[in-house]
Amino acid sequence: METLFSFSSIYLMPIYGFLFSFYLIKLLKKIIKGQDDTTTETSIIIVTFILIVWSISYTLVNIH
C-alpha cells in the first residue's frame, strides 16, 4: 500500500496540477460569461486540490 501512496505522490502530482489548473481556468471562464452550471468544474477542482495537499503532506511526513 505504501508503494501506491509513493507512486501517487511522486508520479501523479504533475497530472493533479494540470487538472487543477485546467478546470480552474474553465471555471473562471464560465463565471466571466455568467453561466451558472459550474458543479463539474468545482467538484474536480476540490478533488484535485485534496489530492495535491494529501500528496504533499504524505511526502513531507515520509522524508527521513
N, C-alpha and C positions, 0 to 999 in steps of 0.2 A: 504494500500500500504506500509505503514511503517513496518508492520509485515513481509511482503515479503522481504523487504530490511534487516531487522534484522535477519531473518532466513537465508538468503543468506550469510550474513557476519559472522555469528557465526557457523552454522552447515555445510555449504558447503565449507568453507575455506580449510579444510584438503583435500577435493576432488580436489579443484583447485590446491593446491600444489602438490598433487600426479600426476595429469595430466600434469602439467608444467614440473615436474622432469622427468616423463616417456618419454614425447615427446622430451625433451631436450637431453636425452640420445640417443634416436632413431636418432635424427638429427645429433648428434656428430658421431655416428657410421656410418651413411651414408656419412658424409663428409670425414671421415677417409678412407672409402672404395672407395671414389672418385665418388660416384653416384651424379647425378645432379637433380634428382627428389625429391626435398625437400619441395615442396609447401604445402603439407598437414601438415607436422610437423611444419613448420614455421607459418602457419595460426593458428593452435591450440595453439602454444606457445604464439602468440600475443594475442589471445582472453583470454587465461587463465591469462596471465600477467595483462591485463587490468582489469579482474575481481578481481584479488588479490589486485591490487592497489586501485581499487574502494572500495572493502570491507574494507580495512584498513583505508582509508580516511573516509568512512561513519562511522566506529566505533569510530574513533578519534573525529569526529565532534559531535557525539551524547553522548559523555561522559559528564556528568553533574557534 
